[in-house]
Amino acid sequence: MPDAVRTAAVRAVLIMSLTIIQAMVAFLSTLTGSWLAFPMVLSSVASTVVATWAVLDVWVTRQVWNQRHGVVSEPSSTARQMRRERRRAQRAARAAERDEAGDRIRGRRSAGDLSRA
């Protein structure tokens, strides 16, 4: 993950965790009838808006990074190994077909035959 996207993601996770803590405090203070309930509910609503914005920021930052720098694709070593094995199998199959076709062509002609054209 690029640095800009990682930074935005960390920021979003921190904001979301604070929002969840705030919502829990607002809920518990509402249950106890504390004076802190109303301000906490208002700040929880505001924090929810900010958390939504932070998550959208991660998405937009990722899209912008992909547009500017292109998608970096590095296949895992397992995928690379499977691709190599598949290529080897395909090469062996083509070589076997060529040998078989060559044997058929050589098998039709004998040394004394002239061209059949």
C-alpha positions in Angstrom: 0.0 0.0 0.0 1.5 3.4 -0.9 2.4 5.8 1.8 -0.3 8.3 1.1 -3.0 5.7 1.2 -1.6 4.1 4.3 -1.5 7.5 6.1 -5.2 8.1 5.1 -6.1 4.6 6.3 -4.4 5.0 9.7 -6.1 8.4 10.1 -9.5 6.8 9.2 -9.1 4.0 11.7 -8.1 6.3 14.5 -11.1 8.6 13.8 -13.5 5.6 13.6 -12.2 4.2 16.8 -12.7 7.5 18.6 -16.2 7.8 17.1 -17.1 4.4 18.4 -15.8 5.2 21.9 -17.7 8.5 21.8 -20.9 6.8 20.8 -20.5 4.3 23.6 -19.9 7.0 26.2 -23.0 8.9 24.8 -25.1 5.7 25.1 -23.9 5.0 28.7 -24.3 8.6 29.8 -27.8 8.6 28.4 -28.7 5.4 30.3 -27.4 7.0 33.6 -29.1 10.3 32.9 -25.9 12.3 33.1 -25.6 15.9 32.1 -22.9 14.8 29.7 -25.4 12.8 27.5 -26.6 15.6 25.3 -23.2 17.1 24.4 -21.8 13.6 23.8 -24.7 12.7 21.5 -24.1 15.9 19.5 -20.4 15.2 19.2 -21.0 11.6 18.3 -23.2 12.7 15.3 -20.4 15.1 14.2 -17.8 12.4 14.7 -19.8 10.1 12.5 -19.8 12.6 9.7 -16.0 13.1 10.1 -15.4 9.3 10.2 -17.5 8.9 7.0 -15.4 11.6 5.4 -12.2 9.9 6.5 -13.2 6.6 4.9 -14.1 8.4 1.7 -10.7 10.1 1.9 -9.0 6.7 1.9 -10.9 5.6 -1.2 -10.2 8.9 -3.1 -6.6 8.8 -2.1 -6.3 5.3 -3.4 -8.0 6.2 -6.7 -5.7 9.2 -7.2 -2.6 7.2 -6.5 -3.6 4.5 -9.0 -4.3 7.2 -11.7 -1.0 9.0 -11.1 1.3 6.1 -10.6 -0.4 3.2 -12.2 -1.3 0.0 -10.5 1.8 -1.8 -9.2 1.3 -5.5 -9.7 3.7 -7.8 -8.1 2.6 -11.4 -8.2 3.4 -13.6 -5.3 6.1 -16.2 -5.5 3.5 -18.9 -5.6 1.7 -17.4 -8.6 5.1 -16.9 -10.4 6.0 -20.5 -9.8 2.7 -21.8 -11.1 3.0 -19.6 -14.2 6.5 -21.1 -14.8 5.2 -24.6 -14.5 2.4 -23.9 -16.9 4.8 -22.5 -19.4 7.1 -25.5 -19.1 4.1 -27.8 -19.6 3.0 -25.9 -22.7 6.5 -25.9 -24.2 6.8 -29.6 -23.6 3.3 -30.2 -25.2 4.3 -28.1 -28.3 7.6 -29.9 -28.6 5.8 -33.3 -28.4 3.4 -32.2 -31.1 6.3 -31.1 -33.3 8.1 -34.3 -32.9 4.9 -36.3 -33.6 4.2 -34.3 -36.7 7.8 -34.7 -37.8 7.6 -38.4 -37.3 4.4 -38.6 -39.4 6.0 -36.6 -42.2 9.2 -38.7 -42.2 7.2 -41.9 -41.9 5.3 -41.2 -45.2 8.4 -40.7 -47.3 10.9 -43.4 -47.9 14.4 -42.9 -49.1 13.6 -44.0 -52.7 10.4 -41.9 -53.2 10.4 -38.7 -55.2 8.2 -35.8 -54.4 4.5 -36.4 -54.4 3.5 -33.1 -55.9 
